[in-house]
């Protein structure tokens, strides 16, 4: 396949996407937790991984050393904020 190189096409203006976290990461103090319901028992492990990944990404983007732990409990996943990394 070949591609045609084109000149003079203006670059679109940068659009920022304001993303609001769907979980309350910024409000968690060490030892606090929240519950994420999951109605499908077959997808609860996937939900757990998704929530944990979301928390890690949130912390990474803010360059903080927060840590989280999760537990699968009846009806969903509970996630806690642990002590920060040294």
C-alpha positions in Angstrom: 0.0 0.0 0.0 1.2 3.5 -0.7 0.3 6.7 0.9 -0.1 10.1 -0.7 1.9 12.9 1.0 -0.1 16.1 1.2 1.1 19.6 1.9 -0.7 22.6 3.3 -3.4 20.8 5.4 -3.7 22.8 8.7 -3.1 21.0 12.0 -6.3 20.9 14.1 -6.3 22.9 17.3 -5.5 20.8 20.4 -8.6 19.8 22.2 -8.3 18.8 25.8 -10.5 16.2 27.2 -11.6 16.9 30.7 -11.7 13.5 32.3 -13.4 13.1 35.6 -12.4 10.0 37.6 -15.3 7.7 38.2 -13.9 6.6 41.5 -13.2 8.8 44.5 -9.4 8.5 44.5 -8.6 12.0 45.5 -10.8 11.8 48.7 -9.2 8.6 50.1 -7.2 8.9 53.3 -4.9 6.0 54.3 -7.2 3.2 55.6 -10.3 4.5 53.7 -12.1 2.2 51.3 -15.0 2.2 48.9 -17.1 -0.6 47.4 -17.6 -1.2 43.7 -20.6 -3.4 43.0 -20.5 -6.1 40.3 -23.6 -8.0 39.4 -21.9 -10.6 37.3 -19.9 -13.1 39.4 -18.1 -14.2 36.2 -16.7 -10.7 35.7 -15.7 -9.9 39.3 -12.0 -10.6 38.8 -12.0 -8.4 35.7 -13.7 -5.6 37.7 -11.1 -6.0 40.5 -8.2 -5.6 38.0 -9.9 -2.7 36.3 -10.5 -0.7 39.6 -6.9 -1.4 40.8 -5.5 -0.3 37.4 -7.5 2.8 37.6 -6.2 3.7 41.0 -2.6 3.0 40.0 -3.0 5.2 36.9 -4.6 8.0 38.9 -1.6 8.0 41.3 1.0 7.8 38.6 -0.5 10.7 36.7 -0.3 12.8 39.9 3.3 11.5 40.6 2.3 10.4 44.1 3.3 7.1 45.7 -0.1 5.9 46.8 -0.8 2.2 47.1 -4.1 0.3 47.0 -5.3 -3.2 47.9 -8.5 -4.9 46.9 -10.6 -7.7 48.1 -13.4 -9.5 46.3 -16.4 -9.7 48.6 -20.0 -10.7 48.0 -21.5 -8.5 45.4 -18.4 -6.7 44.3 -14.9 -5.4 45.1 -13.7 -3.3 48.0 -10.6 -1.2 47.5 -8.5 0.4 50.3 -5.8 3.0 50.2 -2.7 1.7 51.9 0.3 3.5 53.4 2.3 5.3 50.7 5.5 3.9 49.3 8.7 5.3 50.9 
